Amino acid sequence: MNKTFKALSDPTRRKILELIKEKDRTVGDVSEHFNISRFLTSEHLVILEDAKIISAERVEEKIVYSVNTTVFQEIWSWIFNFRDRSEVTYKDE
């Protein structure tokens, strides 16, 4: 989960994730939305993929990236564990 939070800490990667959430995209599709090189865009995608936030699939000669929703389910589960604990009341002894 540390890799997930670290990957999401970068605003460019969050914007990339928003784009991929709209529809599956290639590195070229993603890089069109930024004033950074395709190489740097690729580096951001590698970090997101390494954190398992996105997945990559080869389609013909291109690699297409899509969002991995399982990671977000795990994060929500972890966050809700804190919510549940905060609602526990203890009796005075």
RAFEN-V614093 format. One line per field, one symbol per residue. ss: DSSP state (2 for helix, 1 for strand, 0 for the rest). burial: + if it has 24 or more other C-alpha atoms within 12 Angstrom, else -. A space follows every 10 residues. Layout:
ss=???
burial=???
This chain:
ss=0222222200 2222222222 2200102222 2000000222 2222222222 0001111110 0111111022 2222222222 2222220000 000
burial=---+--++-- -+++-++-++ ---++++--+ +--------- ++-++++++- ++++++---- ---+++++-- +--------- ---------- ---
